[in-house]
Amino acid sequence: MPAELRPGSRGEAVRDLQARLVALGHDIHTDDLGDFADGTGAAVRSFQEARGLRVDGVVGLQTWNTLVESGVALGDRLLYFRRPMLRGDDVAGLQLRLNALGFDAGREDGILGEESYQALVEFQRASGLRPDGICGPITLAALDRVGSFADGSAASLRERERLLAGPRHLADLRVYVAAEPGLAALAEQVAKSLVDAGAAAILDPSGEEDAVVADEANRYGADLFLALRTGDARCRCAYFATGDFRSEAGLAVATAIHSSLADVLPSDAQVCGKAYAALRETRMTAVVVDVVPERDIEAMRMLVAKAGDAGRAIVKGIQAAIEHPDSA
């Protein structure tokens, strides 16, 4: 695929995109095959909205990868642990089943990592199967024999329990703060306020792609990932959510930041569950804050004037979520 597909793009890559969208139930209407016109753009936006991505009608790497991952159902292929890790809706389906049966596969993010592998092996062992960590027809048949499972996500409940049992002071936290270059002053104030409160903070103002900063945060071993951006006018604070799973810790922190920040920078934007790569691929509690809408000059001027207060408000929200998780 080219770096991006957008209105006006033409060719086989667009034809492939259209076929995948239609297969997932997103109508391209009267667009000619291979022609990225209004119908394809509407289908892309519909898909992005449904999958918790940024809704811009442009098919970049994250939208394309999510589109590919959406095309595989549980049973379409063998699932096993490898590097790079397998990703897809089939993996998320396996994680959901294992979690519901009491085998801790971690959060249902569609990424088959070590937690999911260990849960799969434990299920196979408990079911009298060869514990090889490969989910194929025999393991799926064993899952089917177990029968139905409860609605909702057991992984969400486990994360909630970990939140309530976790650190109670900012001084116990390692925080990775990633920011767009244009928000450097705000990011510096957030990092300073965190350090003043006793936390360990690392500041990344590179503005790199989500997957890159997520990998760096994982390498750092952060307890909390915070991304500061301009963007969605409807969603100010985003936490990871997909399907039946939502990050309870992420929701708590996002809600507290939203409440605190509103006192400094009023906004009608909400707290939302999203599946941005920065939220999905980080291994710790993660929140993305779209501080002001993209290209809103007046809102940006207000942010520049109130950067110090806004930074302190964000840290105040984090502190409230950490010290009083039972109220989130």
C-alpha positions in Angstrom: 0.0 0.0 0.0 1.2 3.6 -0.6 2.0 5.7 2.4 -1.5 7.1 2.3 -4.7 6.6 0.4 -7.0 9.6 0.3 -9.7 11.2 -1.9 -8.3 11.4 -5.4 -6.1 8.3 -5.1 -6.5 5.7 -7.8 -5.2 2.2 -8.6 -5.1 -1.4 -7.4 -4.4 -0.3 -3.8 -7.7 1.6 -3.8 -9.5 -1.4 -5.3 -8.1 -3.6 -2.5 -9.2 -1.0 0.1 -12.7 -0.9 -1.4 -13.0 -4.7 -1.4 -12.0 -4.9 2.3 -14.4 -2.1 3.3 -17.3 -3.8 1.5 -16.5 -7.2 3.0 -16.8 -5.5 6.4 -20.2 -4.0 5.6 -19.1 -0.4 4.6 -20.8 0.6 1.4 -18.7 2.6 -1.2 -21.9 3.5 -3.0 -21.4 4.6 -6.6 -17.6 4.9 -6.6 -15.9 3.2 -9.5 -13.5 0.4 -8.5 -10.0 1.8 -8.0 -11.3 5.4 -7.6 -11.1 6.9 -4.1 -14.1 9.3 -4.4 -16.9 10.4 -2.0 -18.4 7.0 -1.4 -15.0 5.4 -0.4 -14.2 8.4 1.8 -17.5 8.0 3.6 -16.9 4.2 4.0 -13.4 4.9 5.4 -14.8 7.4 8.0 -17.5 4.9 9.0 -14.9 2.2 9.5 -12.6 4.6 11.5 -15.5 5.6 13.7 -16.6 2.0 14.3 -13.0 0.9 15.2 -12.2 3.8 17.6 -9.6 5.4 15.2 -9.2 9.1 14.3 -11.9 9.9 11.9 -10.2 11.8 9.0 -11.2 9.8 5.9 -7.5 9.1 5.2 -6.1 5.6 5.1 -2.7 5.8 6.8 -0.7 2.9 8.3 -2.9 2.6 11.4 -6.2 2.5 9.5 -4.8 0.1 7.0 -3.4 -2.3 9.6 -6.7 -2.2 11.5 -8.6 -2.9 8.3 -6.4 -5.9 7.6 -6.8 -7.2 11.2 -10.6 -6.8 11.0 -10.7 -9.3 8.2 -9.7 -12.4 10.2 -12.2 -14.3 12.4 -11.4 -16.9 15.0 -10.6 -20.1 13.2 -9.4 -18.6 10.0 -5.7 -19.3 10.9 -3.5 -20.9 13.5 -2.8 -18.6 16.4 0.5 -18.8 18.3 3.1 -16.6 20.0 5.8 -15.2 17.7 7.7 -12.0 17.0 6.4 -9.8 15.5 3.2 -10.7 17.3 0.1 -11.9 15.6 -2.7 -9.3 15.5 -6.3 -9.4 14.6 -9.9 -9.7 15.5 -9.4 -13.5 15.8 -6.8 -12.9 18.5 -9.2 -10.6 20.4 -11.9 -13.3 20.2 -9.5 -15.8 21.7 -8.5 -13.4 24.4 -12.1 -12.8 25.3 -12.9 -16.5 25.5 -9.9 -17.3 27.6 -10.5 -14.4 30.0 -14.1 -15.3 30.4 -13.1 -18.9 31.4 -10.7 -17.6 34.1 -7.5 -17.9 32.1 -5.8 -14.5 32.3 -5.0 -13.5 28.7 -4.5 -9.8 29.6 -6.5 -7.1 27.9 -8.4 -8.0 24.8 -6.4 -5.8 22.4 -6.0 -8.3 19.5 -2.3 -8.6 20.1 -1.1 -12.2 20.9 1.6 -11.5 23.5 3.1 -13.5 26.3 0.1 -13.2 28.6 -2.2 -14.5 26.0 0.2 -17.3 25.1 0.5 -18.4 28.8 -3.3 -18.3 29.2 -3.7 -20.5 26.0 -1.2 -23.0 27.3 -2.9 -23.1 30.7 -6.3 -23.7 29.0 -4.8 -26.5 26.9 -3.3 -28.2 29.9 -6.5 -27.9 31.9 -8.5 -29.4 29.0 -6.1 -32.4 28.6 -4.7 -31.1 25.3 -1.1 -30.9 24.3 0.1 -27.6 25.8 1.9 -26.3 22.7 0.4 -22.8 22.7 -1.0 -23.2 19.2 -4.7 -22.4 18.8 -6.0 -24.6 15.9 -9.1 -26.7 15.3 -8.6 -29.0 18.3 -8.2 -26.2 20.8 -11.1 -24.3 19.3 -13.3 -27.4 19.6 -12.3 -27.6 23.2 -13.3 -24.0 23.7 -16.6 -24.6 22.0 -17.3 -27.6 24.3 -16.9 -25.4 27.3 -20.1 -23.6 26.2 -21.2 -20.1 26.6 -19.5 -17.5 28.7 -20.6 -14.4 30.6 -21.2 -11.1 28.9 -18.6 -8.4 29.4 -14.9 -8.6 29.9 -13.3 -10.4 32.7 -10.0 -8.6 31.8 -11.7 -5.3 32.6 -12.7 -6.5 36.0 -9.2 -7.7 36.7 -7.8 -4.4 35.6 -10.2 -2.7 38.0 -9.0 -4.8 40.8 -5.4 -4.0 40.0 -6.2 -0.3 39.9 -7.7 -0.4 43.4 -4.7 -2.3 44.7 -2.1 -0.2 42.9 0.1 2.8 43.9 -1.6 5.5 45.8 0.9 8.3 45.4 2.5 10.1 42.4 5.9 9.4 43.9 5.4 5.8 43.1 4.9 6.4 39.4 7.0 6.4 36.3 5.3 8.6 33.7 6.1 8.8 30.0 4.8 12.1 28.5 4.7 12.3 24.7 3.7 15.5 22.9 3.3 17.1 19.6 6.2 19.6 19.0 3.7 22.5 19.1 2.7 21.5 22.6 6.2 21.6 24.1 5.5 24.3 26.6 2.5 22.4 28.0 4.4 19.1 28.0 7.3 20.7 29.9 4.9 22.0 32.5 3.3 18.6 32.9 6.7 16.9 33.3 7.8 19.6 35.8 4.7 19.2 37.9 5.0 15.5 37.9 8.6 15.7 39.1 7.7 18.3 41.7 5.1 15.8 43.1 7.8 13.1 43.3 7.1 11.1 40.2 9.7 10.1 37.6 8.9 11.6 34.3 10.4 11.3 30.8 9.4 13.9 28.2 9.2 12.9 24.5 8.4 16.0 22.3 9.3 14.2 19.1 5.8 13.9 17.7 6.6 10.5 16.3 4.0 7.9 15.1 1.9 6.2 17.8 3.6 2.9 17.4 7.1 4.4 17.9 6.3 6.3 21.1 4.3 3.3 22.4 7.4 1.2 21.9 9.6 3.7 23.7 7.2 3.9 26.6 7.3 0.1 26.9 11.1 0.1 26.9 11.1 2.8 29.6 8.9 0.6 31.8 6.4 3.4 32.5 3.4 3.0 34.8 1.5 5.6 33.0 1.6 6.9 29.4 0.2 10.3 28.6 0.0 11.8 25.1 -0.7 15.5 24.5 -2.1 16.4 21.1 -4.3 18.7 19.1 -7.1 16.8 17.4 -10.6 15.5 18.0 -13.1 18.3 18.9 -15.5 15.7 20.2 -13.1 13.6 22.4 -10.7 15.5 24.8 -9.5 12.5 26.8 -9.3 9.0 25.4 -8.6 5.7 27.1 -8.2 2.2 25.5 -11.4 0.4 24.6 -12.4 -2.1 22.0 -15.2 -4.6 21.8 -16.2 -5.7 25.2 -13.0 -4.6 26.8 -12.2 -1.2 28.3 -9.2 -0.1 30.3 -10.6 0.7 33.8 -7.4 2.4 34.9 -7.3 4.4 31.7 -10.9 5.4 32.1 -10.3 6.6 35.7 -7.3 8.7 34.7 -8.9 10.1 31.6 -12.1 11.1 33.5 -10.1 12.8 36.3 -7.9 14.7 33.8 -11.0 15.8 31.9 -12.7 17.1 35.0 -9.6 19.0 36.2 -8.7 20.4 32.8 -12.2 21.7 32.2 -11.7 24.2 35.0 -8.8 25.8 33.0 -9.8 25.2 29.4 -13.6 24.7 29.1 -14.7 22.3 26.4 -17.7 20.3 25.3 -15.5 17.4 24.3 -16.0 14.2 26.1 -14.1 11.2 27.6 -14.1 8.4 25.0 -12.9 4.9 24.6 -10.6 4.6 21.5 -8.3 2.1 19.9 -5.5 4.5 18.9 -2.1 2.7 18.5 -0.8 4.8 21.4 -3.4 3.3 23.7 -3.5 -0.2 22.3 0.2 -0.9 22.0 1.4 0.5 25.4 1.6 -2.1 28.1 0.6 0.3 30.9 -2.3 2.6 31.7 -2.5 5.1 28.8 -4.4 8.3 28.1 -4.4 10.5 25.0 -5.4 14.1 25.7 -6.5 16.2 22.7 -6.0 19.4 24.5 -7.6 21.7 21.9 -9.2 20.9 18.5 -6.9 20.8 15.5 -6.6 24.1 13.6 -8.6 26.0 16.2 -6.5 29.1 16.4 -8.5 30.8 19.2 -8.3 27.7 21.4 -4.6 27.4 20.8 -4.1 31.0 21.8 -5.9 30.3 25.1 -3.8 27.2 25.7 -0.6 29.2 25.1 -1.7 31.8 27.6 -2.7 29.2 30.2 -0.1 26.5 29.6 1.1 26.6 33.1 -2.3 26.2 34.7 -3.3 23.6 32.1 -0.2 21.5 32.9 -0.8 21.6 36.6 -4.5 20.7 36.0 -3.5 17.6 34.1 -1.2 16.5 36.9 -3.9 17.3 39.4 -6.2 15.0 37.5 -3.7 12.2 37.4 -3.1 12.6 41.2 -6.8 12.4 41.9 -7.2 9.2 39.9 -4.2 7.6 41.6 -5.1 8.6 45.2 -8.8 8.0 44.9 -9.4 5.2 42.3 -12.5 4.0 44.2 -14.3 7.3 43.2 -13.5 7.0 39.5 
